[in-house]
Every structure is written in C-alpha cells, then in structure tokens.
Amino acid sequence: MAYEDYHHNEKLIVTVATTGGVHGKDANPNLPEQPEEIAADVRACEELGASIVHVHGRDEHGENDASRLQEVNDAIRDLCDDIIVQNTTGGQGPIGERIEGIRTDPPPEMASLDLGPFKRDRHIITEHTRQNIETLALEMRERGIKPELEVFNGGQLNEAFRLIEKGLLEPPYYVNLIFGGSAFTIPRPKNVVNLVDNLPPKAEFNVLATGAHQVPLTTLSILLGGHIRVGLEDNLYYAEGRLARSNAELVERAVEIAEPLGRDIATPDEARELLGIA
C-alpha cells in the first residue's frame, strides 16, 4: 500500500505491544508483566479493535523471560476471542533463547523477525547475525508462522530483499518500520515516506514509533495506507507528563484517529486475509 492506494479503503491493522522486555512497572505501574494481567489488557484491546498482539514474557520479578511465552500465550487464548498472537523472537539473548518464540504449542500465527542488530545501553549490542535471521525465517516458514520483518533502520531493509531473493519469505511481506529511540531510524515524517517508497513489491507495512513520536508517525502511516502498532512497550505516556493508564487507552486513541481519516479497523480475520495468514 502507498498514498495512491489510500482511497481504496483497505482496512487498518492495529497491533498492540502490551509489555516489551525492557522497562517495567518502575517506569509505568500500569504496564502488565504477569500472564493474567497481560491477557486482561489484551482482551480490552481486542474489544477496542486490536487484531494482533505482540507478546513478550516476564518472570515473577518482571524481568524479560522467553520461557514464559507459552504461559502468556495460553492466558491470552483463554481470555480473548480471536486476536492474532505474534510472539517475539527478539531480545539480546542467544538464538536458542529467542527461538522459543516460535516453538510454543500451538505455534503463534505470527512472530517478529529482527533484520539486524542494534545498540542498547552503553555496553550491549543485540546479536542478529545473518545465520540467525535465516534460521528463524526458515523455521517460521516450516511451521506456517507469518514473520513480521523488524526494520530498526533503513539499511536493514536490504535484508528483507535478501530473504525474498533466497526464497525464505512468502508474499505479502509484512514490514515493520521502527522510528525513535537511540538506535532506530530518526523519527521524521520524510524518513517514513522514504522507507515506504523503498519497500519491496507485494509488501504491507506497519509503523512503530516510540514515545512522543507514536501518535504523529502512526497517523502518517494511516494516511500512507499502512498499518500501526501502539502500546506501552513503545510509549509509556498518553500525553506529555501524563502516564498512559492502560494499553487499551492507547488503542482507543489510535482507533479514534483512524476512523475520521477513512480507515476502518480490520478484525483479526480481515488481518489474516490481508497478510496471507492461513
């Protein structure tokens, strides 16, 4: 999709990233950490229009823990109607830890696939070698899991083309363009447009923008015919100086912005159809 297709009335996919693996209740006490509270938040977001949930696991102390993904998945499926579960395979752990995101039972319908490393804090660089990327992409294909291609900066878009050329991805390709933070694409509208103009053919795109950039850049994605991700993983605040009360509050605002712009909200089944999920 692009601006030329904006008036074709393609429905808008809303992804909610409720939890993440970095900041916790110390940053915003409303961020859910344990399976039951994550699932309750997801349920509220699904009722408001979210069709995909991006999932992280936390241990009993709130620390990132990929081994808890199964428990979180189970809680979400028990409480929610039909939302698409998208497990993370990101993070700074080894490949054996990250691959747990696609080995739950049943497998998630989607999973994130980071297309390269990025810096975190002063001494940490997340490890995403080409071998690891291909290992994850191949297993996702074998398990029928739709990858969301995480593009943390413009150069990583080259990896999407490389995976397509190697036959490791099936169209439509779902590309998540990430803006803000200290290591992602500089959050300016012209950079959103530039990356959208350089997407591979047969690609759908999503925009993730951190902090204060979440609302303006996701709104731009709506106007460009793309999709959006919101949630406390990416943005702890509803407005300057006011913490978000819940993930549902951020989803509700996104839906309220989209509707007068002419983008109806996709149900989970409509999102599956748009993304080619069986």
C-alpha positions in Angstrom: 0.0 0.0 0.0 1.0 3.6 -0.6 -0.7 7.0 -0.6 -2.1 6.4 -4.1 -3.9 3.4 -2.6 -5.1 5.3 0.5 -8.6 5.8 -1.0 -9.1 2.2 -1.9 -10.4 1.7 1.7 -8.0 -1.1 2.8 -8.7 -1.8 6.4 -6.3 -0.8 9.1 -4.5 -3.4 11.2 -3.8 -2.3 14.7 -1.1 -4.2 16.7 -0.8 -3.7 20.4 2.5 -4.3 22.1 1.5 -4.5 25.7 4.6 -5.4 27.6 8.0 -5.5 25.9 11.2 -6.8 27.6 12.9 -3.7 28.9 11.0 -1.2 31.1 8.6 -2.4 33.7 6.3 -1.2 36.4 9.0 1.1 37.7 8.5 3.2 34.5 4.8 2.9 34.4 2.8 0.9 37.1 0.1 0.2 34.5 2.4 -1.9 32.3 1.3 -5.6 32.6 4.0 -8.2 33.4 2.4 -11.4 34.5 0.4 -13.7 32.2 -3.0 -13.0 33.7 -2.7 -9.2 33.7 -1.2 -9.3 30.2 -4.2 -11.3 29.0 -6.6 -9.0 30.6 -5.0 -6.0 28.9 -5.1 -7.8 25.6 -8.7 -8.6 26.0 -9.6 -5.0 26.5 -7.5 -4.0 23.5 -9.1 -6.7 21.3 -12.6 -5.3 22.2 -11.5 -1.9 21.0 -10.1 -3.1 17.7 -6.6 -4.5 18.0 -6.3 -7.6 15.8 -2.7 -8.5 16.6 -0.9 -8.7 19.9 2.9 -8.6 20.1 3.9 -10.8 23.0 6.8 -10.9 25.5 7.2 -13.0 28.6 8.3 -11.8 32.0 9.4 -13.8 35.0 7.9 -13.4 38.5 10.2 -10.4 39.1 9.3 -8.6 35.9 12.5 -9.5 34.0 12.3 -10.5 30.3 11.9 -14.3 30.1 11.3 -16.1 26.8 10.4 -19.3 28.6 7.2 -17.6 29.9 5.8 -17.1 26.4 3.9 -20.4 26.5 2.1 -19.3 29.7 1.3 -15.9 28.3 0.0 -17.4 25.0 -2.2 -19.8 26.9 -3.6 -17.0 29.1 -4.4 -14.8 26.1 -6.1 -17.6 24.2 -8.2 -18.5 27.3 -9.4 -14.9 27.7 -9.6 -13.5 24.2 -11.8 -14.3 21.3 -9.7 -14.4 18.2 -6.8 -12.0 18.4 -3.6 -13.0 16.4 -0.8 -13.9 18.7 2.6 -12.6 17.5 5.5 -13.8 19.7 8.8 -12.0 19.9 12.0 -13.7 18.7 14.0 -10.6 19.5 16.0 -9.5 22.5 19.6 -9.7 23.5 19.8 -13.4 24.3 21.3 -16.2 22.3 19.5 -17.8 19.3 18.5 -20.8 21.5 16.5 -18.5 23.8 15.0 -16.3 21.0 13.8 -19.3 19.1 11.4 -20.2 21.9 9.0 -17.6 20.5 8.2 -20.0 17.6 8.2 -23.2 19.5 5.2 -22.8 21.6 2.3 -25.2 21.4 0.4 -24.4 19.3 2.8 -22.2 17.4 1.9 -18.5 17.1 0.3 -17.3 13.9 3.0 -14.6 13.7 6.4 -13.9 15.1 8.7 -10.9 14.9 11.9 -11.3 12.9 14.6 -8.8 13.6 16.6 -8.0 10.4 19.8 -6.8 12.2 21.4 -5.8 15.4 21.1 -2.5 17.3 22.8 -0.9 20.2 21.1 -0.9 23.6 22.6 0.9 26.6 26.4 1.6 26.7 27.7 -2.0 26.5 25.0 -4.0 24.8 24.5 -4.8 21.1 21.7 -7.2 20.2 23.0 -10.1 18.2 21.2 -10.8 15.0 23.6 -12.3 12.5 22.5 -13.4 9.0 22.8 -17.0 10.1 20.4 -16.4 13.0 18.0 -14.4 10.8 17.9 -17.2 8.2 17.5 -19.9 10.9 14.4 -18.1 12.3 13.0 -17.4 8.8 13.3 -21.0 7.7 11.7 -22.4 10.8 8.9 -19.8 10.6 8.2 -20.9 7.0 8.3 -24.6 8.0 5.8 -24.0 10.9 3.5 -21.8 8.9 4.3 -18.7 11.0 4.0 -15.3 9.4 7.1 -13.2 10.1 6.8 -9.5 10.8 10.1 -8.1 9.5 11.6 -5.7 12.0 13.5 -2.9 10.3 15.2 -0.9 13.0 17.0 1.4 10.5 16.9 1.9 6.7 19.9 -0.3 5.9 18.2 -3.3 7.4 15.5 -3.1 4.7 18.2 -4.7 2.4 17.9 -7.9 4.5 14.2 -8.1 3.5 15.2 -8.1 -0.2 17.9 -10.7 0.5 15.5 -13.1 2.3 13.0 -12.7 -0.6 15.7 -13.5 -3.1 16.6 -16.6 -1.2 13.0 -17.8 -1.2 12.7 -17.7 2.6 9.6 -15.4 2.6 6.2 -15.7 1.1 4.2 -12.6 -0.1 2.6 -10.5 1.1 5.6 -9.4 3.1 4.8 -7.6 6.4 7.5 -5.0 7.2 7.5 -3.2 10.5 9.3 0.2 10.2 10.7 1.4 13.5 11.4 5.0 14.5 12.8 6.8 17.5 14.8 5.6 20.4 18.6 5.9 20.4 19.3 3.3 17.7 16.3 3.3 15.4 15.5 5.3 12.3 15.4 9.1 13.0 11.7 9.8 13.7 10.9 12.4 10.9 8.0 12.2 8.5 10.2 12.3 5.4 12.1 9.2 6.7 8.8 7.3 6.9 7.9 8.3 3.4 11.4 7.4 2.2 11.3 3.9 3.6 7.8 3.3 2.4 9.0 4.3 -1.1 11.8 1.6 -0.9 9.7 -1.3 0.2 9.8 -4.5 -1.8 6.9 -5.2 -4.1 4.0 -7.1 -2.6 4.7 -5.7 0.9 2.3 -4.4 3.5 3.9 -2.1 6.1 3.4 -1.1 9.7 4.8 1.8 11.6 6.1 1.6 15.1 7.3 4.9 16.7 8.5 5.4 20.2 7.5 7.9 22.9 6.2 11.2 21.7 6.6 10.2 18.1 4.0 7.4 18.4 0.9 9.5 17.5 2.2 11.6 14.7 4.1 8.9 12.8 1.4 6.2 13.2 -1.1 8.8 11.9 1.2 9.3 8.9 1.2 5.6 8.3 -2.6 5.6 8.3 -2.5 8.3 5.6 0.1 6.4 3.6 -2.1 3.3 3.5 0.0 1.4 6.1 -0.8 -0.2 9.5 0.1 0.8 13.0 1.4 -0.5 16.3 0.8 1.2 19.7 1.2 0.1 23.3 3.2 0.5 26.5 6.2 -1.4 25.1 6.8 1.6 22.8 5.3 4.5 24.6 4.6 4.9 28.4 2.8 8.2 28.1 -0.6 9.3 26.9 0.4 13.0 26.8 3.4 15.0 28.0 3.7 14.5 31.7 0.8 12.0 31.9 1.4 8.3 32.0 -0.9 6.1 30.0 -3.5 4.4 32.2 -3.5 1.2 30.1 -2.7 -0.2 26.7 -6.4 0.0 25.9 -6.3 3.8 26.3 -3.6 3.9 23.5 -5.5 1.6 21.3 -8.7 3.5 21.8 -7.0 6.8 20.7 -5.5 5.1 17.6 -8.9 3.9 16.5 -10.4 7.3 17.1 -7.8 8.9 14.9 -8.2 6.3 12.1 -12.0 6.5 11.7 -12.4 10.1 10.5 -9.4 9.5 8.2 -11.4 6.9 6.4 -9.6 3.8 7.6 -12.0 1.2 9.0 -10.4 -1.2 11.6 -9.6 -4.7 10.5 -10.9 -7.6 12.5 -8.5 -10.5 13.2 -9.9 -12.5 10.3 -9.6 -9.5 8.0 -6.0 -9.0 9.1 -5.3 -12.7 8.4 -6.6 -12.2 4.8 -4.6 -9.0 4.3 -1.4 -10.7 5.5 -1.9 -14.1 3.9 -2.2 -16.0 7.1 -3.8 -19.4 6.6 
